[in-house]
Amino acid sequence: MITIKWLIMTDTKSKIETTTSVSNNAAQESSELFDTAKQNVLRVTEEISKFQPQYAQSISNLQQEYIQLTKEFVNKAFAAQRNWTSSAGNTTPSTSFTSPNYAVYTEQIKRQTNEITAQALSVFDTSNQLAINAINAARENLKLYGKAIDAVTEFNNNVANAWTSYYQSAQKQQYFRQ
């Protein structure tokens, strides 16, 4: 900032006139610096946002492949057990589930596994709903964060404007006192 003092003679009174000018070159460089930094941050953000759909699709594909592999594993594991228990060489009472002695246990195991499965599905539903609620809450928090940023920015601008106004006023008063 350049401050120039002019001594002006009017009638019999002398008056000091102060002219404060900011170098246009410095102000322009400062503005260009902020514009360049802002554009670079926005470019990086834009580049990052281009990969997000690819990440989401890759994760979704991985989940689908995992689910499919799990289904195949379960089908093959139970087919192997069924084959083992029903094979001609393994139909002894200790290994066969079709024996009349095991009918009571078979019904009890079926009932218990059905109950466990129903409870597990209920837990899965609840945990999935909690996860969805957490994601929705995070999205709402981002909106609130954006509003907070706006408020802080406005406050900072108001403080800067008030300080600049006060500083210029105090500076003028000081020069007029001299």
Summary of the structure (lengths in Angstrom):
residues: 178
radius of gyration: 38.9
end to end distance: 19.9
largest distance: 130.1
contacts: 348
relative contact order: 0.05
helix: 81%
strand: 10%
